[in-house]
Amino acid sequence: MRAFIFTCKSVFAFCACLCFLLSSLQSCKNEDEQTPALELNITAIPDVAVAGATKSFYIVSNSQWTITSDKGWCSVNPTTGTGNASITVFIEPTSLATTRTALITVKAAGITKEITVDQVGTVLGVSTLAITNVSPAGTTTSFDLTANTNWTISSDRTWCRVAPASGVDSSTISVIVDPTEEATERTAILTIEADGGHANYVTVTQNRAALKLSSSTYYIPTAGGTTTVTLTTSSSWAITSNQTAWCNVRPDLGNGNGILTVTVDPNTFPAALKENPIWPTWWNAGTPASTGATICGQQTGFGFTNCTL
């Protein structure tokens, strides 16, 4: 009888313990259900490149959640789920010159978490807007290009080229200018374009071909004669006379420095009258042409005749 009573007490105690454990487990379960959780591993995605990017973040939760973005250029996948998850963020390329911002919102059982996404704007700058006083002999110079995106460079003149002509991000740009034989300065425009339609311009100005003569005025006696002219230049040249019947020069073509021989025929105009004043043995022909003209004069009985080379 006592053994039976002892056994009953043991069973009762076991049942009581089991009920307590079950009650505790149920209580914990109810407590978990009543305390939802939502945590994110980041709060911001900063400095996204102009070209766009794919990023990610993690959700730690015991509840069902939803995700939204307030900007169309920033999207997420998946947008709904339950429990822990890895979320992918897609950020499209931008053509803006300024930074843009999107806000990702995650909600679960009354809890709200946010992630800020910042995408930088397009950067396109040059260290100079003008390259001037380029030698007529040609040269290679450079400028610095600051960029954070794809870019291309074009020139509107074949005598002015760049290297490289395209690239990504910042770079040093070489500018190659060919020699010139033109009598006036010339200009090329370099156009630097980046994604999104952004552009900058660099003007390249090359000086005219240098041409220097030893003198701009020469006096030749009535009997005619020859004289020499020293020509200094780094370019090719050609010479013509506007009085080929009596005034000529050789050589009439060349390249670089040269010695020119000017030949003037005798003057057959009537002799000077005695009462005429004596003309000086020199005269001022005025300012030579921009390419460096030589003007020769010849005394006559009544004045001077002249030719322009």
Residue frames as qw, qx, qy, qz and C-alpha x, y, z in Angstrom:
[[0.000, 0.887, 0.462, 0.000, 0.00, 0.00, 0.00],
 [0.292, -0.808, 0.117, 0.498, 2.77, 2.37, 0.92],
 [0.436, -0.133, 0.603, 0.655, 4.58, 1.45, -2.26],
 [0.247, 0.628, 0.652, 0.344, 1.52, 2.29, -4.25],
 [0.119, -0.947, -0.227, 0.193, 1.14, 5.64, -2.52],
 [0.410, -0.594, 0.342, 0.602, 4.83, 6.43, -3.19],
 [0.408, 0.171, 0.678, 0.587, 4.44, 5.55, -6.83],
 [0.120, 0.821, 0.534, 0.160, 1.41, 7.77, -7.18],
 [0.251, -0.888, -0.008, 0.386, 3.26, 10.66, -5.60],
 [0.450, -0.326, 0.517, 0.651, 6.17, 10.18, -8.00],
 [0.313, 0.459, 0.681, 0.477, 3.88, 10.15, -11.01],
 [0.040, -0.920, -0.384, 0.062, 2.10, 13.23, -9.73],
 [0.350, -0.743, 0.193, 0.536, 5.37, 15.07, -9.27],
 [0.433, -0.035, 0.633, 0.641, 6.52, 14.08, -12.75],
 [0.194, 0.684, 0.630, 0.312, 3.27, 15.30, -14.27],
 [0.173, -0.928, -0.190, 0.269, 3.51, 18.55, -12.36],
 [0.398, -0.527, 0.393, 0.640, 7.05, 19.13, -13.66],
 [0.366, 0.245, 0.701, 0.561, 6.02, 18.31, -17.20],
 [0.073, 0.851, 0.511, 0.095, 3.12, 20.72, -17.02],
 [0.286, -0.844, 0.031, 0.453, 5.43, 23.44, -15.74],
 [0.411, -0.267, 0.556, 0.671, 7.87, 22.89, -18.57],
 [0.265, 0.501, 0.703, 0.430, 5.13, 22.91, -21.16],
 [0.073, -0.921, -0.361, 0.126, 3.70, 26.05, -19.65],
 [0.353, -0.688, 0.230, 0.591, 7.11, 27.73, -19.73],
 [0.386, 0.021, 0.661, 0.643, 7.68, 26.77, -23.34],
 [0.145, 0.717, 0.632, 0.254, 4.29, 28.10, -24.32],
 [0.210, -0.902, -0.164, 0.340, 4.96, 31.27, -22.42],
 [0.386, -0.452, 0.427, 0.682, 8.28, 31.74, -24.27],
 [0.313, 0.324, 0.720, 0.528, 6.58, 31.07, -27.58],
 [0.012, 0.868, 0.494, 0.039, 3.90, 33.61, -26.85],
 [0.312, -0.797, 0.056, 0.514, 6.52, 36.09, -25.75],
 [0.390, -0.157, 0.576, 0.701, 8.42, 35.62, -29.04],
 [0.188, 0.571, 0.688, 0.406, 5.26, 36.13, -31.02],
 [0.139, -0.919, -0.357, 0.092, 4.47, 39.30, -29.13],
 [0.287, -0.807, 0.233, 0.461, 7.96, 40.89, -29.56],
 [0.779, 0.580, 0.142, 0.193, 8.80, 41.23, -33.29],
 [0.500, -0.590, 0.284, 0.566, 12.39, 42.07, -34.25],
 [0.638, 0.720, 0.169, 0.215, 13.88, 43.94, -37.26],
 [0.410, -0.732, 0.285, 0.464, 17.53, 44.89, -37.69],
 [0.702, 0.704, -0.033, 0.103, 19.60, 45.97, -40.73],
 [0.811, -0.213, 0.030, 0.544, 23.36, 45.65, -41.05],
 [0.348, 0.080, 0.135, 0.924, 23.77, 49.12, -42.65],
 [0.092, 0.749, 0.462, -0.467, 22.02, 52.50, -42.58],
 [0.266, 0.839, -0.144, -0.453, 23.59, 54.10, -45.69],
 [0.789, 0.221, 0.386, 0.425, 25.04, 53.30, -49.11],
 [0.033, -0.881, 0.056, 0.469, 27.26, 56.31, -49.88],
 [0.028, -0.678, 0.535, 0.503, 29.25, 57.52, -52.93],
 [0.760, 0.300, 0.573, 0.060, 27.73, 55.25, -55.57],
 [0.346, -0.206, 0.496, 0.770, 29.57, 55.72, -58.89],
 [0.377, 0.426, -0.138, -0.811, 28.12, 57.69, -61.81],
 [0.349, 0.187, -0.809, -0.434, 27.99, 54.48, -63.83],
 [0.815, -0.269, -0.111, -0.502, 25.64, 52.90, -61.28],
 [0.077, 0.374, -0.884, 0.269, 26.21, 49.84, -59.09],
 [0.766, -0.313, -0.487, -0.280, 24.72, 46.76, -57.45],
 [0.060, -0.445, 0.649, -0.615, 24.87, 46.76, -53.64],
 [0.636, -0.312, -0.691, -0.144, 23.37, 44.61, -50.85],
 [0.242, -0.446, 0.517, -0.689, 22.30, 44.65, -47.21],
 [0.359, -0.112, -0.923, 0.078, 21.00, 42.08, -44.67],
 [0.562, -0.458, -0.041, -0.688, 17.77, 41.84, -42.73],
 [0.233, -0.003, -0.903, 0.360, 17.58, 40.11, -39.33],
 [0.503, -0.165, 0.059, -0.846, 13.94, 39.63, -38.35],
 [0.149, 0.098, 0.965, -0.194, 11.44, 37.19, -36.86],
 [0.411, 0.574, 0.464, -0.535, 8.52, 38.74, -38.73],
 [0.549, 0.565, 0.509, 0.347, 7.18, 39.37, -42.17],
 [0.214, -0.604, 0.063, 0.765, 8.69, 42.48, -43.82],
 [0.543, 0.742, 0.351, 0.176, 8.30, 44.74, -46.89],
 [0.445, -0.374, 0.184, 0.792, 10.79, 47.05, -48.64],
 [0.396, 0.848, 0.344, 0.083, 10.14, 50.18, -50.75],
 [0.477, -0.127, 0.136, 0.859, 12.30, 52.80, -52.49],
 [0.164, 0.794, 0.329, -0.483, 11.23, 56.39, -53.05],
 [0.174, 0.690, -0.403, -0.575, 13.18, 56.75, -56.33],
 [0.901, 0.373, 0.064, -0.214, 12.73, 54.85, -59.58],
 [0.519, 0.674, -0.515, 0.104, 16.49, 54.73, -60.28],
 [0.042, -0.388, 0.833, -0.392, 17.05, 52.78, -57.05],
 [0.830, -0.134, -0.249, -0.481, 15.29, 49.40, -56.73],
 [0.317, -0.426, 0.800, -0.280, 15.53, 46.33, -54.45],
 [0.818, 0.062, -0.453, -0.349, 14.95, 42.60, -54.72],
 [0.137, -0.542, -0.788, -0.257, 13.13, 40.93, -53.04],
 [0.161, -0.445, 0.023, -0.881, 10.62, 43.49, -51.83],
 [0.730, -0.421, 0.105, -0.528, 8.80, 41.16, -49.37],
 [0.612, 0.191, -0.753, 0.149, 9.72, 38.22, -47.16],
 [0.740, -0.624, -0.028, -0.249, 9.80, 36.67, -43.68],
 [0.868, -0.390, 0.091, 0.295, 12.73, 36.21, -41.35],
 [0.373, -0.628, 0.384, 0.564, 16.36, 36.81, -42.15],
 [0.711, 0.602, 0.330, 0.152, 17.30, 37.69, -45.76],
 [0.416, -0.293, 0.302, 0.806, 19.91, 39.21, -48.06],
 [0.375, 0.826, 0.352, -0.232, 18.60, 42.14, -50.15],
 [0.548, 0.104, 0.374, 0.741, 20.07, 43.32, -53.47],
 [0.099, 0.827, 0.186, -0.521, 20.00, 47.04, -54.34],
 [0.585, 0.368, 0.452, 0.563, 20.17, 48.12, -58.01],
 [0.064, -0.789, -0.066, 0.608, 21.33, 51.72, -58.73],
 [0.659, 0.635, 0.329, 0.234, 21.07, 53.00, -62.31],
 [0.516, 0.083, 0.090, 0.848, 23.66, 55.30, -64.03],
 [0.020, -0.850, -0.342, 0.401, 23.21, 59.03, -63.61],
 [0.495, 0.502, 0.244, 0.666, 23.70, 61.93, -66.03],
 [0.238, -0.949, -0.185, -0.093, 23.27, 64.64, -63.41],
 [0.420, 0.586, -0.362, 0.591, 26.07, 66.98, -62.41],
 [0.325, -0.528, 0.445, -0.646, 24.98, 66.89, -58.76],
 [0.025, 0.065, -0.965, 0.253, 24.58, 64.13, -56.15],
 [0.622, -0.250, -0.309, -0.674, 21.17, 62.42, -55.95],
 [0.164, -0.205, 0.825, -0.501, 19.64, 60.56, -53.00],
 [0.643, -0.221, -0.572, -0.459, 17.16, 57.71, -52.59],
 [0.390, -0.352, 0.617, -0.586, 15.57, 56.38, -49.38],
 [0.543, -0.049, -0.818, -0.183, 14.98, 52.63, -48.88],
 [0.504, -0.355, 0.365, -0.697, 12.36, 51.84, -46.21],
 [0.429, -0.013, -0.903, -0.003, 12.05, 48.43, -44.51],
 [0.537, -0.326, 0.225, -0.745, 8.93, 47.70, -42.38],
 [0.501, -0.062, -0.863, 0.005, 8.08, 44.69, -40.19],
 [0.482, -0.550, -0.671, 0.126, 5.26, 44.42, -37.60],
 [0.235, -0.947, -0.216, -0.017, 5.18, 48.13, -36.88],
 [0.558, -0.579, 0.236, 0.545, 8.98, 48.57, -36.94],
 [0.559, 0.824, 0.061, 0.076, 10.53, 50.85, -39.58],
 [0.603, -0.462, 0.311, 0.571, 14.18, 51.00, -40.65],
 [0.485, 0.866, 0.039, -0.119, 15.69, 53.20, -43.38],
 [0.700, -0.164, 0.338, 0.607, 18.77, 53.16, -45.63],
 [0.221, 0.885, -0.044, -0.407, 19.98, 56.29, -47.44],
 [0.769, 0.196, 0.403, 0.456, 21.53, 55.80, -50.92],
 [0.039, 0.877, -0.120, -0.464, 23.73, 58.64, -52.29],
 [0.774, 0.321, 0.360, 0.411, 24.96, 58.63, -55.91],
 [0.291, -0.540, 0.146, 0.776, 27.60, 61.18, -56.93],
 [0.515, 0.798, 0.140, -0.280, 27.09, 63.50, -59.91],
 [0.804, 0.429, 0.113, 0.396, 29.18, 63.62, -63.08],
 [0.347, -0.795, 0.186, 0.462, 32.56, 65.35, -62.69],
 [0.715, 0.448, 0.275, 0.462, 34.24, 66.77, -65.82],
 [0.136, -0.961, 0.059, 0.234, 36.90, 69.46, -65.58],
 [0.765, 0.443, -0.039, 0.467, 40.06, 70.63, -67.36],
 [0.578, -0.474, -0.133, 0.651, 43.14, 72.35, -65.96],
 [0.091, -0.376, 0.194, 0.902, 43.07, 75.03, -68.67],
 [0.536, 0.652, 0.466, -0.266, 40.56, 76.42, -71.15],
 [0.504, 0.856, -0.103, -0.054, 43.16, 77.79, -73.58],
 [0.760, -0.236, 0.305, 0.522, 46.58, 76.78, -74.93],
 [0.314, 0.943, 0.049, -0.095, 48.12, 79.87, -76.56],
 [0.029, 0.862, -0.482, -0.156, 51.33, 81.03, -78.27],
 [0.901, -0.019, 0.410, 0.140, 52.05, 77.63, -79.78],
 [0.242, -0.548, 0.518, 0.611, 55.24, 77.79, -81.87],
 [0.653, 0.543, -0.217, -0.481, 54.87, 77.75, -85.68],
 [0.235, 0.441, -0.863, -0.078, 57.33, 74.86, -85.62],
 [0.789, -0.231, -0.482, -0.303, 54.70, 72.77, -83.81],
 [0.091, -0.435, 0.712, -0.543, 54.87, 71.24, -80.35],
 [0.593, -0.334, -0.726, -0.099, 53.46, 68.67, -77.95],
 [0.159, -0.348, 0.439, -0.813, 51.89, 70.03, -74.79],
 [0.354, -0.290, -0.889, 0.035, 49.32, 68.73, -72.29],
 [0.383, -0.406, 0.171, -0.812, 46.49, 69.50, -69.90],
 [0.038, 0.001, 0.933, -0.358, 44.89, 67.60, -67.01],
 [0.536, -0.265, -0.466, -0.652, 41.40, 66.14, -67.29],
 [0.184, -0.079, 0.785, -0.586, 39.43, 65.48, -64.09],
 [0.645, -0.052, -0.396, -0.651, 36.51, 63.05, -64.50],
 [0.418, -0.166, 0.811, -0.373, 34.63, 60.26, -62.77],
 [0.758, 0.401, 0.421, -0.295, 32.98, 58.78, -65.84],
 [0.678, 0.240, 0.509, 0.472, 33.59, 57.85, -69.50],
 [0.111, 0.842, -0.025, -0.527, 34.77, 60.66, -71.79],
 [0.715, 0.369, 0.380, 0.457, 35.87, 61.36, -75.36],
 [0.129, -0.721, 0.113, 0.671, 37.87, 64.21, -76.93],
 [0.632, 0.534, 0.449, 0.337, 37.60, 65.46, -80.50],
 [0.240, -0.475, 0.159, 0.832, 39.39, 68.24, -82.44],
 [0.529, 0.746, 0.318, -0.251, 37.85, 70.36, -85.18],
 [0.340, 0.832, -0.401, -0.178, 41.23, 70.65, -86.97],
 [0.975, 0.130, -0.141, 0.108, 43.39, 67.83, -88.35],
 [0.466, 0.583, -0.411, 0.523, 46.62, 69.67, -87.46],
 [0.253, -0.461, 0.554, -0.646, 45.76, 69.47, -83.76],
 [0.758, -0.127, -0.610, -0.191, 45.33, 66.02, -82.18],
 [0.481, -0.589, 0.446, -0.472, 45.09, 64.53, -78.69],
 [0.713, 0.070, -0.697, 0.030, 46.16, 61.31, -76.99],
 [0.178, 0.258, 0.937, 0.157, 44.34, 59.52, -75.53],
 [0.243, -0.176, -0.351, -0.887, 41.14, 60.48, -77.29],
 [0.715, -0.409, -0.291, -0.487, 38.88, 58.55, -74.89],
 [0.342, 0.182, -0.796, 0.465, 38.99, 57.05, -71.42],
 [0.589, -0.636, -0.472, -0.159, 37.47, 56.67, -67.98],
 [0.591, -0.708, -0.171, 0.346, 38.16, 58.84, -64.90],
 [0.065, -0.942, 0.188, 0.269, 40.97, 61.42, -64.65],
 [0.846, 0.178, 0.251, 0.436, 43.90, 61.54, -67.07],
 [0.176, -0.662, 0.254, 0.682, 46.67, 63.71, -68.52],
 [0.685, 0.636, 0.355, 0.002, 45.93, 64.61, -72.15],
 [0.445, -0.293, 0.401, 0.745, 48.72, 65.20, -74.68],
 [0.453, 0.819, 0.211, -0.283, 48.05, 67.79, -77.39],
 [0.599, -0.087, 0.494, 0.624, 50.05, 67.38, -80.61],
 [0.315, 0.863, 0.113, -0.379, 50.22, 70.48, -82.85],
 [0.779, 0.304, 0.310, 0.452, 51.74, 70.20, -86.35],
 [0.313, -0.291, 0.159, 0.890, 54.06, 72.88, -87.85],
 [0.361, 0.804, 0.428, -0.201, 52.35, 75.69, -89.74],
 [0.430, 0.044, 0.359, 0.827, 53.29, 77.59, -92.88],
 [0.048, 0.812, 0.538, 0.219, 50.28, 79.90, -92.75],
 [0.274, 0.398, -0.081, 0.872, 50.76, 83.67, -92.68],
 [0.440, -0.524, 0.072, -0.725, 48.10, 84.12, -89.98],
 [0.215, -0.225, 0.843, -0.438, 47.59, 82.45, -86.62],
 [0.580, -0.129, -0.650, -0.474, 45.25, 79.48, -86.54],
 [0.432, -0.273, 0.552, -0.659, 42.93, 78.05, -83.91],
 [0.484, -0.100, -0.845, -0.205, 41.60, 74.60, -83.05],
 [0.566, -0.383, 0.262, -0.681, 38.86, 73.71, -80.55],
 [0.266, 0.069, -0.954, 0.121, 39.06, 70.53, -78.48],
 [0.652, -0.331, -0.090, -0.677, 35.68, 69.23, -77.31],
 [0.109, 0.142, -0.926, 0.331, 35.67, 67.03, -74.19],
 [0.663, -0.235, -0.226, -0.674, 32.38, 65.17, -73.71],
 [0.100, -0.159, 0.907, -0.377, 31.27, 62.91, -70.85],
 [0.155, -0.383, -0.901, -0.131, 28.32, 60.58, -70.34],
 [0.071, -0.696, -0.593, 0.399, 25.11, 62.47, -69.87],
 [0.331, 0.816, 0.313, 0.357, 25.90, 65.22, -72.38],
 [0.382, -0.864, 0.050, 0.324, 28.37, 67.14, -70.21],
 [0.722, 0.505, 0.083, 0.465, 31.09, 68.98, -72.16],
 [0.339, -0.798, 0.109, 0.486, 34.14, 71.23, -71.78],
 [0.660, 0.715, 0.078, 0.218, 36.20, 73.02, -74.42],
 [0.552, -0.562, 0.225, 0.573, 39.91, 73.83, -74.80],
 [0.502, 0.863, 0.013, -0.048, 41.04, 76.37, -77.43],
 [0.735, -0.247, 0.304, 0.554, 44.48, 75.86, -79.04],
 [0.330, 0.936, 0.007, -0.121, 46.02, 78.88, -80.81],
 [0.789, -0.068, 0.254, 0.555, 49.16, 78.56, -82.94],
 [0.057, -0.760, 0.141, 0.632, 51.21, 81.60, -83.96],
 [0.699, 0.700, -0.019, -0.145, 51.62, 82.40, -87.66],
 [0.882, 0.132, 0.051, 0.449, 54.70, 81.22, -89.48],
 [0.328, -0.792, 0.112, 0.502, 57.68, 83.42, -88.70],
 [0.672, 0.515, 0.254, 0.467, 59.21, 85.28, -91.66],
 [0.287, -0.855, 0.042, 0.430, 61.94, 87.89, -91.20],
 [0.671, 0.625, 0.095, 0.387, 63.79, 89.85, -93.87],
 [0.607, -0.170, -0.132, 0.765, 67.08, 91.68, -93.46],
 [0.009, 0.265, 0.035, -0.964, 65.42, 94.90, -94.68],
 [0.402, 0.611, 0.656, -0.184, 62.14, 96.09, -96.08],
 [0.343, 0.917, 0.039, -0.202, 63.57, 98.79, -98.40],
 [0.691, -0.152, 0.398, 0.584, 66.31, 98.70, -101.03],
 [0.261, 0.850, -0.085, -0.449, 67.60, 101.43, -103.40],
 [0.752, 0.148, 0.488, 0.418, 68.76, 100.45, -106.90],
 [0.107, -0.484, 0.253, 0.831, 70.55, 102.95, -109.19],
 [0.595, 0.574, -0.007, -0.563, 69.06, 104.00, -112.52],
 [0.328, 0.518, -0.738, -0.283, 71.54, 101.77, -114.30],
 [0.917, -0.106, -0.276, -0.269, 69.99, 98.74, -112.59],
 [0.117, 0.523, -0.778, 0.328, 71.84, 96.12, -110.61],
 [0.724, -0.252, -0.638, -0.072, 71.44, 93.37, -108.01],
 [0.256, -0.541, 0.513, -0.616, 71.13, 93.21, -104.25],
 [0.463, -0.076, -0.881, 0.068, 70.73, 90.40, -101.74],
 [0.568, -0.472, 0.090, -0.668, 68.08, 89.86, -99.08],
 [0.143, 0.157, -0.931, 0.297, 68.51, 87.56, -96.11],
 [0.686, -0.299, -0.274, -0.605, 65.34, 85.59, -95.31],
 [0.012, 0.206, -0.874, 0.440, 64.90, 83.92, -91.91],
 [0.743, -0.116, -0.025, -0.659, 62.05, 81.46, -91.37],
 [0.377, -0.207, 0.891, -0.145, 61.28, 77.95, -90.19],
 [0.673, 0.440, 0.509, -0.306, 58.70, 77.38, -92.92],
 [0.509, 0.255, 0.588, 0.575, 58.59, 76.93, -96.67],
 [0.086, 0.702, 0.117, -0.697, 58.14, 80.09, -98.72],
 [0.522, 0.484, 0.535, 0.454, 57.39, 81.45, -102.18],
 [0.134, -0.572, 0.004, 0.809, 58.24, 84.88, -103.64],
 [0.445, 0.627, 0.537, 0.348, 56.60, 86.78, -106.48],
 [0.208, -0.248, 0.051, 0.945, 57.23, 90.23, -107.95],
 [0.351, 0.731, 0.503, -0.297, 54.52, 92.62, -109.05],
 [0.306, 0.857, -0.237, -0.342, 56.94, 94.08, -111.66],
 [0.853, -0.084, 0.464, 0.224, 58.32, 91.01, -113.39],
 [0.618, 0.758, 0.082, 0.189, 59.17, 93.04, -116.50],
 [0.330, 0.761, -0.341, 0.443, 62.13, 94.67, -114.73],
 [0.278, -0.556, 0.613, -0.487, 62.40, 93.28, -111.16],
 [0.892, -0.046, -0.408, -0.188, 62.89, 89.61, -110.36],
 [0.420, -0.632, 0.583, -0.290, 64.21, 87.48, -107.53],
 [0.845, 0.156, -0.509, -0.050, 65.92, 84.10, -107.28],
 [0.089, -0.213, -0.946, -0.229, 65.28, 81.64, -105.84],
 [0.422, -0.267, -0.120, -0.858, 61.54, 82.15, -105.75],
 [0.863, -0.333, -0.238, -0.296, 60.80, 78.99, -103.72],
 [0.347, 0.409, -0.729, 0.425, 62.45, 77.47, -100.68],
 [0.751, -0.535, -0.373, -0.109, 62.19, 76.08, -97.20],
 [0.693, -0.519, -0.153, 0.476, 63.79, 77.58, -94.12],
 [0.199, -0.802, 0.137, 0.547, 66.46, 80.30, -94.14],
 [0.711, 0.430, 0.386, 0.401, 67.74, 81.61, -97.47],
 [0.207, -0.498, 0.183, 0.822, 69.68, 84.29, -99.39],
 [0.516, 0.709, 0.481, -0.018, 67.66, 85.98, -102.12],
 [0.347, -0.171, 0.340, 0.857, 69.15, 87.77, -105.12],
 [0.327, 0.793, 0.409, -0.312, 67.05, 90.64, -106.47],
 [0.432, 0.016, 0.473, 0.768, 67.85, 91.70, -110.07],
 [0.230, 0.809, 0.318, -0.437, 66.63, 95.07, -111.39],
 [0.613, 0.459, 0.379, 0.520, 66.97, 96.08, -115.07],
 [0.248, -0.066, 0.025, 0.966, 68.23, 99.56, -116.11],
 [0.197, 0.707, 0.502, -0.458, 65.66, 102.34, -115.97],
 [0.380, 0.252, 0.525, 0.719, 64.88, 103.67, -119.48],
 [0.016, 0.890, 0.432, -0.143, 62.71, 106.57, -118.38],
 [0.368, 0.807, -0.018, 0.461, 63.84, 110.05, -119.67],
 [0.537, 0.043, -0.414, 0.734, 66.79, 111.57, -117.86],
 [0.253, -0.747, -0.469, 0.397, 66.05, 113.98, -115.05],
 [0.241, 0.865, 0.130, 0.421, 65.74, 117.64, -115.92],
 [0.465, 0.259, -0.398, 0.747, 68.48, 119.79, -114.48],
 [0.259, -0.461, 0.155, -0.835, 65.99, 121.95, -112.59],
 [0.813, -0.379, -0.377, -0.232, 64.59, 118.88, -110.81],
 [0.438, -0.726, 0.461, -0.261, 65.78, 118.46, -107.26],
 [0.362, 0.365, -0.855, 0.061, 68.26, 115.72, -106.52],
 [0.842, -0.349, -0.218, -0.348, 66.44, 112.68, -105.00],
 [0.447, -0.622, 0.617, -0.184, 67.99, 111.08, -101.96],
 [0.367, 0.347, -0.849, -0.157, 69.67, 107.69, -102.33],
 [0.083, -0.165, -0.955, 0.232, 67.12, 106.00, -100.09],
 [0.446, -0.265, -0.165, -0.839, 63.40, 106.11, -99.46],
 [0.318, -0.032, 0.795, -0.516, 60.92, 104.76, -96.98],
 [0.305, -0.094, -0.779, -0.540, 58.59, 102.24, -98.54],
 [0.653, -0.345, 0.022, -0.674, 56.34, 101.98, -95.51],
 [0.593, -0.308, 0.678, -0.306, 55.46, 98.97, -93.38],
 [0.208, 0.212, -0.884, -0.361, 56.04, 95.61, -95.10],
 [0.740, -0.186, -0.379, -0.523, 53.23, 93.14, -95.48],
 [0.744, -0.496, 0.315, -0.316, 52.52, 90.73, -92.63],
 [0.984, 0.060, 0.082, 0.144, 54.45, 87.97, -94.39],
 [0.521, -0.577, 0.300, 0.553, 57.49, 90.23, -94.76],
 [0.636, 0.721, 0.225, 0.155, 57.49, 92.05, -98.09],
 [0.495, -0.362, 0.218, 0.759, 60.64, 93.56, -99.60],
 [0.389, 0.877, 0.273, -0.071, 60.13, 96.71, -101.63],
 [0.585, -0.147, 0.266, 0.752, 62.81, 97.92, -104.03],
 [0.230, 0.902, 0.205, -0.304, 62.84, 101.43, -105.49],
 [0.638, 0.136, 0.339, 0.678, 64.60, 102.83, -108.57],
 [0.046, -0.641, -0.062, 0.764, 65.37, 106.49, -109.22],
 [0.478, 0.574, 0.534, 0.396, 63.96, 108.12, -112.38],
 [0.247, 0.285, 0.097, 0.921, 64.08, 111.56, -113.82],
 [0.346, -0.463, -0.157, -0.801, 60.71, 112.44, -112.29],
 [0.703, -0.445, 0.250, -0.495, 60.44, 110.26, -109.22],
 [0.246, -0.332, 0.908, -0.077, 60.68, 106.62, -108.35],
 [0.784, 0.003, -0.446, -0.433, 59.33, 103.43, -109.70],
 [0.329, -0.414, 0.761, -0.376, 59.08, 100.48, -107.32],
 [0.675, -0.017, -0.675, -0.297, 58.28, 96.81, -107.06],
 [0.624, -0.439, 0.435, -0.478, 56.94, 94.70, -104.23],
 [0.424, 0.235, -0.873, -0.047, 58.28, 91.22, -103.61]]
